[in-house]
């Protein structure tokens, strides 16, 4: 069953963030990652929204998200991610 990885992002260093995105896209592709949505926040309709950008990536399963995130190839990118942006990443498994 498919699953989503949702990232809520505040960019700190645009150059490093773009480098992170490009490298992550290459690494995530073999795990079946497909970008579903990338958008800039307009306003919080309810509650607080501290992040300016949201990205949603579809994977074939929760297992594939975990394999990608825990992969040896992705580990070095975590430092680049943290230098380029403040990011909250959450995985979601479909209920149906």
Wavefront OBJ file of the C-alpha trace (Angstrom):
o trace
v 0.000 0.000 0.000
v 1.400 3.413 -0.933
v 2.715 5.880 1.623
v 3.653 9.552 1.747
v 6.634 11.402 3.129
v 5.667 14.976 3.949
v 8.367 17.538 4.604
v 7.643 20.975 6.048
v 10.582 23.241 5.321
v 12.113 26.599 6.170
v 15.110 27.252 3.911
v 18.206 28.663 5.637
v 20.738 28.399 2.787
v 19.123 28.207 -0.677
v 22.242 26.861 -2.431
v 22.764 24.026 0.057
v 19.058 23.257 0.073
v 18.951 22.940 -3.741
v 22.028 20.692 -3.600
v 20.293 18.539 -0.969
v 17.121 18.277 -3.089
v 19.017 17.252 -6.222
v 21.035 14.579 -4.419
v 18.038 13.290 -2.474
v 15.982 12.950 -5.650
v 18.667 10.703 -7.166
v 18.964 8.577 -4.044
v 15.191 8.232 -3.490
v 14.312 7.272 -7.083
v 15.332 3.586 -6.740
v 12.931 3.325 -3.776
v 10.004 4.361 -5.981
v 9.811 7.985 -4.788
v 7.554 10.254 -6.858
v 7.149 13.955 -6.099
v 3.424 14.620 -5.673
v 3.386 18.221 -4.511
v 5.668 21.130 -3.758
v 4.116 24.365 -2.584
v 4.708 27.566 -0.713
v 2.523 28.398 2.279
v 0.088 31.266 1.831
v -1.301 31.477 5.368
v -2.205 29.257 8.288
v -5.974 28.863 8.328
v -5.867 27.368 11.806
v -3.051 26.998 14.321
v 0.577 27.869 13.714
v 2.566 27.095 10.607
v 6.240 27.845 11.106
v 7.422 26.439 7.757
v 7.198 28.147 4.371
v 7.351 25.152 2.008
v 5.681 21.735 1.971
v 6.801 18.795 -0.150
v 4.890 15.510 -0.500
v 6.606 12.446 -1.943
v 4.770 9.199 -2.681
v 6.502 5.872 -2.083
v 5.188 2.370 -2.832
v 5.092 1.549 0.913
v 6.147 2.627 4.401
v 8.906 0.036 4.135
v 10.346 1.826 1.083
v 10.323 5.162 2.928
v 12.194 3.579 5.822
v 14.667 1.820 3.503
v 15.406 5.133 1.743
v 15.695 7.165 4.969
v 17.923 4.563 6.647
v 20.017 3.838 3.530
v 23.779 4.281 3.566
v 23.442 6.622 0.574
v 21.081 9.019 2.393
v 23.001 9.264 5.687
v 25.632 11.796 4.474
v 22.856 14.040 3.139
v 21.381 14.607 6.599
v 24.133 17.107 7.467
v 23.588 18.944 4.169
v 19.826 18.951 4.850
v 20.330 20.494 8.284
v 22.713 23.127 6.915
v 20.317 24.059 4.130
v 16.986 24.048 5.968
v 14.993 23.490 9.100
v 12.850 20.525 8.164
v 10.182 18.383 9.741
v 9.737 15.077 7.893
v 6.852 12.691 8.605
v 5.816 9.438 6.949
v 2.155 8.543 6.452
v 0.679 5.158 5.629
v -2.654 5.048 3.796
v -5.595 3.938 5.944
v -7.476 2.226 3.150
l 1 2 3 4 5 6 7 8 9 10 11 12 13 14 15 16 17 18 19 20 21 22 23 24 25 26 27 28 29 30 31 32 33 34 35 36 37 38 39 40 41 42 43 44 45 46 47 48 49 50 51 52 53 54 55 56 57 58 59 60 61 62 63 64 65 66 67 68 69 70 71 72 73 74 75 76 77 78 79 80 81 82 83 84 85 86 87 88 89 90 91 92 93 94 95 96
